[in-house]
Amino acid sequence: MHEGIMGWDVGGAHLKAAFLAPDDTVQEVIHLPCPLWRGLVHLEQAMAQVLTHVGGVPLHALTMTGELVDLFPNRSEGVRRLVATVEQQLSSHQIWIYGGQRGFLHARDAVRLAEDVASANWMASAQYVASRLERGLFIDIGSTTTDIVVLNQGEVCARGYRDHARLLHEELVYTGVTRTPLMAVTDRVPIGGEWVPMMAEHFATTADVYRLLGALPAAMDQAETADGASKSLEDSARRLARMVGRDMESMPFASWVRLAGYLQEVQLQRIRTACERALSRGLFESAPVIVGAGVGRFLAALLASRMGLGYRDFSEFAAAAANPDGVSACAPAIAVAGLMRQTL
């Protein structure tokens, strides 16, 4: 067995795993599609794939957001069943579940304290960065959601902890760079000199936008397309055209790329608005840096430039032998492993 710690982030659409070696270097990061809403078998298969690749690791730290999927009637049941599945897959290993403000918990306590365990992965990432940075605005832009967390004097200064409060304070913004339906980004777009309403149909997603803009790393483009067709630029433009009741061939290809650029601006503005709200709390004595993480961290870097703030990538805080894209995408998995090391 490896002498190290395996960190896991069990999401509703992806499984992320990271192996932290004894010298605290990140030796492996693995990011896999895992459509959990279709059944726990997908988690079992993804975990088996990770374990086959990495080999035996004696100590495991886990965080999750997958309890939210509609496979489960409520979050408590989701936590219970996810913990049971993980225990079954890691039956001969030591497992600790991250409980946010309660720290690491045994499996039985994690089930009892499900409200603290549920969707705590943002806290793990923020706490990990806060232990390495005096002040900053942590922005994790993922496939589906964006986390915005104030870090000051080495502490996580979030106003909300659970999802409802975080939504209320705009510390959780439900927008991401691959799975978000375009009808959730804006209700109208400019085409041919007119404002055209967007169809309220799941015809296209933000992945189509960022493919057309050349911003989405291919290795991170793991979600299914809205129509099941390919991820080519042509099919991405075709799906985007459907959103406004047109065919791709009705306008030059460059027009669809321009439209994708507009949609990026709308999404970026939504995230910036939430960031400005966080900064308006007045907790910083001087300008903070933005720390970007997630598959959409390229938007965090762009946002920092627009706001006149410095930018640091999450990968800078993790001594990593792996690629920066994978490290930043798997931030919560790395964070729970790192926090587990600190606890030990």
TAWO-V239738 format. One record per backbone hydrogen bond with DSSP energy under -0.5 kcal/mol. NH is the residue of the N-H (numbers start at 0). CO is the residue of the C=O. E is the energy in kcal/mol with one decimal. If there is no record, write none. Layout:
nh->NH co->CO e->E
nh->NH co->CO e->E
//
This chain:
nh->1 co->55 e->-3.6
nh->3 co->1 e->-1.1
nh->4 co->19 e->-2.5
nh->5 co->58 e->-2.5
nh->6 co->4 e->-0.6
nh->6 co->17 e->-3.4
nh->7 co->60 e->-2.3
nh->8 co->15 e->-2.7
nh->9 co->62 e->-2.5
nh->10 co->8 e->-1.0
nh->10 co->13 e->-2.0
nh->14 co->31 e->-2.7
nh->15 co->8 e->-2.1
nh->16 co->29 e->-2.5
nh->17 co->6 e->-2.3
nh->18 co->27 e->-2.3
nh->19 co->4 e->-3.3
nh->19 co->17 e->-0.6
nh->20 co->18 e->-0.6
nh->20 co->24 e->-2.9
nh->21 co->2 e->-0.9
nh->23 co->20 e->-2.3
nh->25 co->318 e->-3.6
nh->26 co->18 e->-2.3
nh->26 co->24 e->-0.9
nh->27 co->18 e->-1.1
nh->29 co->16 e->-2.8
nh->31 co->14 e->-2.9
nh->33 co->12 e->-3.4
nh->35 co->11 e->-1.4
nh->35 co->33 e->-2.3
nh->36 co->11 e->-0.7
nh->37 co->34 e->-2.1
nh->38 co->35 e->-2.1
nh->41 co->38 e->-1.5
nh->43 co->39 e->-2.3
nh->44 co->40 e->-2.4
nh->45 co->41 e->-2.0
nh->46 co->42 e->-2.8
nh->47 co->43 e->-2.2
nh->48 co->44 e->-1.9
nh->49 co->45 e->-2.1
nh->50 co->46 e->-2.7
nh->51 co->47 e->-2.1
nh->52 co->48 e->-1.6
nh->53 co->49 e->-2.7
nh->54 co->50 e->-2.4
nh->57 co->1 e->-1.0
nh->58 co->3 e->-0.7
nh->59 co->93 e->-2.5
nh->60 co->5 e->-2.9
nh->61 co->95 e->-2.2
nh->62 co->7 e->-2.2
nh->64 co->9 e->-2.8
nh->65 co->9 e->-2.3
nh->67 co->64 e->-1.8
nh->68 co->65 e->-1.5
nh->71 co->68 e->-1.8
nh->77 co->73 e->-1.9
nh->78 co->74 e->-2.8
nh->79 co->75 e->-2.3
nh->80 co->76 e->-2.5
nh->81 co->77 e->-2.4
nh->82 co->78 e->-2.8
nh->83 co->79 e->-2.1
nh->84 co->80 e->-2.1
nh->85 co->81 e->-2.6
nh->86 co->82 e->-2.6
nh->87 co->83 e->-2.0
nh->88 co->84 e->-2.1
nh->89 co->85 e->-2.1
nh->90 co->87 e->-0.9
nh->92 co->89 e->-2.1
nh->93 co->57 e->-2.5
nh->94 co->92 e->-0.5
nh->95 co->59 e->-2.4
nh->96 co->104 e->-3.0
nh->97 co->61 e->-3.3
nh->98 co->102 e->-3.2
nh->101 co->98 e->-2.0
nh->102 co->99 e->-2.0
nh->104 co->96 e->-3.1
nh->109 co->105 e->-2.4
nh->110 co->106 e->-1.9
nh->111 co->107 e->-1.5
nh->112 co->108 e->-2.3
nh->113 co->110 e->-1.0
nh->115 co->112 e->-1.4
nh->116 co->112 e->-1.4
nh->117 co->113 e->-2.8
nh->119 co->63 e->-0.7
nh->119 co->116 e->-1.3
nh->120 co->63 e->-0.7
nh->122 co->119 e->-0.5
nh->123 co->119 e->-1.5
nh->124 co->120 e->-2.1
nh->125 co->121 e->-2.6
nh->126 co->122 e->-2.7
nh->127 co->123 e->-2.2
nh->128 co->124 e->-2.3
nh->129 co->125 e->-2.7
nh->130 co->126 e->-1.4
nh->131 co->128 e->-2.1
nh->132 co->128 e->-0.6
nh->132 co->129 e->-0.6
nh->135 co->150 e->-2.6
nh->136 co->288 e->-2.6
nh->137 co->135 e->-0.6
nh->137 co->148 e->-2.8
nh->138 co->290 e->-3.1
nh->139 co->146 e->-2.0
nh->140 co->138 e->-0.7
nh->140 co->292 e->-2.3
nh->141 co->139 e->-0.8
nh->141 co->144 e->-2.9
nh->145 co->172 e->-2.5
nh->146 co->139 e->-2.4
nh->147 co->170 e->-2.5
nh->148 co->137 e->-2.6
nh->150 co->135 e->-2.9
nh->151 co->154 e->-2.3
nh->152 co->133 e->-1.4
nh->153 co->133 e->-1.6
nh->154 co->151 e->-1.5
nh->156 co->149 e->-3.0
nh->156 co->154 e->-0.6
nh->165 co->161 e->-2.4
nh->166 co->162 e->-2.7
nh->167 co->163 e->-2.0
nh->168 co->164 e->-2.0
nh->169 co->166 e->-1.0
nh->170 co->165 e->-2.4
nh->171 co->165 e->-1.7
nh->172 co->145 e->-2.9
nh->173 co->171 e->-0.5
nh->174 co->172 e->-2.4
nh->176 co->141 e->-2.3
nh->177 co->142 e->-1.5
nh->178 co->142 e->-2.6
nh->179 co->142 e->-0.7
nh->181 co->203 e->-2.1
nh->183 co->180 e->-2.1
nh->184 co->181 e->-1.5
nh->185 co->181 e->-1.3
nh->188 co->195 e->-2.3
nh->190 co->188 e->-0.5
nh->190 co->193 e->-2.8
nh->193 co->190 e->-1.8
nh->195 co->188 e->-3.4
nh->195 co->193 e->-0.7
nh->197 co->186 e->-2.4
nh->198 co->242 e->-2.7
nh->200 co->198 e->-1.9
nh->202 co->200 e->-1.9
nh->205 co->179 e->-1.8
nh->206 co->177 e->-1.4
nh->207 co->204 e->-1.1
nh->208 co->204 e->-0.9
nh->209 co->205 e->-2.3
nh->210 co->206 e->-1.9
nh->211 co->207 e->-1.9
nh->212 co->208 e->-1.4
nh->213 co->210 e->-1.2
nh->214 co->209 e->-2.3
nh->215 co->209 e->-1.3
nh->216 co->214 e->-0.6
nh->219 co->216 e->-1.4
nh->220 co->216 e->-0.5
nh->220 co->217 e->-1.2
nh->221 co->219 e->-1.6
nh->227 co->224 e->-0.6
nh->235 co->231 e->-2.1
nh->236 co->232 e->-2.4
nh->237 co->233 e->-2.2
nh->238 co->234 e->-2.1
nh->239 co->235 e->-2.0
nh->240 co->236 e->-2.5
nh->241 co->237 e->-1.5
nh->242 co->238 e->-1.0
nh->242 co->239 e->-0.7
nh->243 co->240 e->-1.5
nh->244 co->241 e->-1.7
nh->245 co->240 e->-2.3
nh->249 co->246 e->-1.8
nh->250 co->247 e->-1.3
nh->254 co->251 e->-1.7
nh->255 co->251 e->-0.8
nh->255 co->252 e->-0.9
nh->256 co->252 e->-1.6
nh->257 co->253 e->-2.2
nh->258 co->254 e->-2.1
nh->259 co->255 e->-2.2
nh->260 co->256 e->-2.0
nh->261 co->257 e->-1.9
nh->262 co->258 e->-2.3
nh->263 co->259 e->-2.2
nh->264 co->260 e->-1.9
nh->265 co->261 e->-2.1
nh->266 co->262 e->-2.3
nh->267 co->263 e->-3.1
nh->268 co->264 e->-2.4
nh->269 co->265 e->-1.8
nh->270 co->266 e->-1.9
nh->271 co->267 e->-2.8
nh->272 co->268 e->-2.6
nh->273 co->269 e->-1.5
nh->274 co->270 e->-2.1
nh->275 co->271 e->-3.1
nh->276 co->272 e->-1.7
nh->277 co->273 e->-1.9
nh->278 co->274 e->-2.7
nh->279 co->275 e->-1.8
nh->280 co->277 e->-1.2
nh->281 co->278 e->-1.8
nh->288 co->134 e->-0.7
nh->289 co->309 e->-2.8
nh->290 co->136 e->-2.2
nh->290 co->288 e->-0.5
nh->291 co->289 e->-0.6
nh->291 co->311 e->-2.1
nh->292 co->138 e->-2.1
nh->293 co->327 e->-2.0
nh->295 co->140 e->-3.2
nh->296 co->293 e->-1.7
nh->298 co->295 e->-2.0
nh->299 co->295 e->-0.8
nh->300 co->296 e->-2.1
nh->301 co->297 e->-1.7
nh->302 co->298 e->-2.6
nh->303 co->299 e->-2.3
nh->304 co->300 e->-1.8
nh->305 co->301 e->-2.3
nh->306 co->302 e->-2.3
nh->307 co->303 e->-0.6
nh->307 co->304 e->-0.8
nh->308 co->303 e->-2.8
nh->311 co->289 e->-2.6
nh->313 co->291 e->-2.5
nh->315 co->312 e->-1.9
nh->316 co->313 e->-2.1
nh->317 co->314 e->-0.9
nh->318 co->316 e->-0.5
nh->319 co->317 e->-1.1
nh->320 co->25 e->-2.5
nh->321 co->25 e->-0.7
nh->326 co->322 e->-2.4
nh->327 co->323 e->-2.7
nh->328 co->324 e->-2.1
nh->329 co->325 e->-1.6
nh->330 co->327 e->-1.2
nh->332 co->329 e->-0.5
nh->333 co->329 e->-2.2
nh->334 co->330 e->-2.8
nh->335 co->331 e->-2.5
nh->336 co->332 e->-1.5
nh->337 co->333 e->-2.7
nh->338 co->334 e->-3.1
nh->339 co->335 e->-1.9
nh->340 co->336 e->-2.0
nh->341 co->337 e->-2.1
nh->342 co->338 e->-2.3
nh->343 co->339 e->-2.2
//
